[in-house]
Amino acid sequence: MPVTAAHAKDPVVAGPLGGLALSAVRAASPMMVVRAIRWYRDLARLGLHLPFFMVHDFGLLYAAPKEQLEIGPRPGLDAIVARMPRAADLLTTYRGVLAEISQSEASSRARSMRLNDDLVVVVLARVLGSIVQRANVKPPYSASLPLDPEMVRDIDGQLPQLFASGPRNFELSALDALARSRLHVLTLADALDLDTLRLLGMLGPESSAAGALAHVDLLAAISSPAANDIVNFSLELLPSVLETRRAKATGTHAVHGYAGIGNKGSLDSLVLTELAWDEQEFARRMIENEILYYTREQAPDEARRLHYLLIDASASMRGDRQVFARGLSIALGKRLQLAGEEVWMRFFDSRLYDVQRSRPGQLPAAYILGFKGERGRNPARVFAQLATELALLRARDQRDPVVHLITHAALHVPRQLVQEVRRQAHLFGVFILPSGGELDLEYLDLLEGHAVVDHATLSEKNARAAAATKIVKDAADLSEKVPASLGPKPTRTNDDAIPPSFRVGRASIPPTR
């Protein structure tokens, strides 16, 4: 039997599984029920304790292909609810809501995206969160149902017994809350920002947090009114960014075929023409490491640089400047990551916020979309803290830090603080001008390079995308050419010393047709 006698008496198991008798959606694969258990547990960790059957049904509408779903009452439901007042009417309303959502465009598009479990949890929290607030009955059991596939296999025959094992006031209260908030739930379901889900799915939904904290960032991203503009801008940039490929290297490991010629290798890969040298010349070439060997393809070495994206989140970066800065940071971070570099991201206003470290194949996109900074503006304090942390970082890490600063054009920082940061890291800047503003900062000559984006560029969709694409390309190319060590840097006296290819303005953007 799928559920043992001991489990049938345990309210933690019998409570949620017995509620499946009220379910109106069934999947062809029993493993979908196991996924639903994870959604159920993760929602509870967010403080949203919903009946398991409701999480199961709504989750399948967004996660499973439509051809694998069957919508309708389970066999024997009439006998189960005959003794429960109002249950039949509430379940009729419930099935009507499920039918409307299953036929909606949002549900159809979400199914085609093959959302992972974290994104499904966020969708359910967004759509069903109001039901928890409207229900007036607390759950009689904890949401700690075991993730056991055998427990839910062929469980239909046991549902009447499990359903009758305890009171069902919790389930009926949730159904009543859904009936009272029917239009609200349908509106939330139709208003889901699927572009945000698409972007999060492309970049990896979360890379720096785990558990409930990851879901909080995801929920903040999908609920933020300003996130949609950032998402649309990021989706404009990503097609060109995703063309980046990590370059291969050559090595001596005996796998695959020969890929080139180098000065290191084993005797069996020696270039045979080297044996034509006389004994003295051959010995000299060997001592001076001039002997040629065939080399083989291997993975590139670990990144020698650590890219530090520093994003301004102060009040001066609202509106179009915020959209540009955050969309640019997502695109640049992805470009650097595809090139094999490690990327850290960090917001600042009057202080530096926590570092968000990316993982291979993932960026903290949800954190970038949903972050809100409301602590004023203090550039001197930020750069003083940054210089201290970079000094500590270089003491324990051999990689060269490369700081990409994305900020407003009025970021006035004492020159000596910028010099201190420059001693610890390579520094590039992207400055966004206000309407009618000019770039006039005393530390520009200390930067490795900088780009300027004017207000007119931000106002035109095509020009804005062209400017961001150019910045991403030039910043990535320049950072690859930085010297291996940070020594004394010659002082530039004017802006002409900065590479022209790294300046971005309306004059450098090709005209649009």
Salt bridges, closest charged atoms under 4 A:
ASP42 OD2 - ARG38 NE 3.40
ASP42 OD1 - ARG45 NH1 3.91
ASP42 OD2 - HIS215 NE2 3.96
ASP57 OD1 - HIS56 ND1 2.89
GLU70 OE2 - ARG26 NH2 3.07
GLU100 OE2 - ARG182 NH2 2.42
ASP117 OD1 - ARG35 NE 2.76
ASP117 OD2 - ARG38 NH1 3.30
ASP118 OD1 - ARG38 NH2 3.37
ASP118 OD1 - HIS215 NE2 2.92
GLU150 OE2 - ARG153 NH2 3.37
ASP156 OD1 - ARG74 NH1 2.87
GLU171 OE2 - ARG168 NH1 3.00
ASP176 OD1 - ARG86 NH1 3.13
ASP176 OD2 - ARG180 NE 2.95
ASP195 OD1 - ARG109 NH2 3.59
GLU236 OE2 - LYS461 NZ 3.98
GLU274 OE1 - ARG285 NE 3.04
GLU281 OE2 - ARG284 NH2 2.53
GLU288 OE1 - ARG284 NH1 2.90
GLU290 OE1 - ARG284 NH2 3.18
GLU290 OE1 - ARG285 NH1 3.79
ASP312 OD2 - ARG377 NH1 2.93
GLU341 OE2 - ARG305 NH2 2.62
GLU341 OE1 - HIS307 NE2 3.68
GLU342 OE1 - ARG399 NH1 2.30
GLU374 OE2 - ARG318 NH2 3.08
GLU389 OE1 - ARG346 NH1 2.44
ASP397 OD2 - ARG399 NH2 2.75
ASP400 OD1 - ARG394 NH1 3.42
GLU420 OE1 - ARG423 NH1 2.67
ASP445 OD2 - ARG415 NH2 2.72
GLU448 OE2 - ARG422 NH2 2.46
GLU448 OE2 - HIS426 ND1 3.10
GLU460 OE2 - ARG506 NH1 3.22
ASP474 OD2 - LYS470 NZ 3.31
ASP477 OD1 - ARG335 NH2 3.88
ASP477 OD2 - LYS473 NZ 3.17
ASP495 OD1 - HIS450 NE2 3.35
ASP495 OD2 - ARG503 NE 3.01
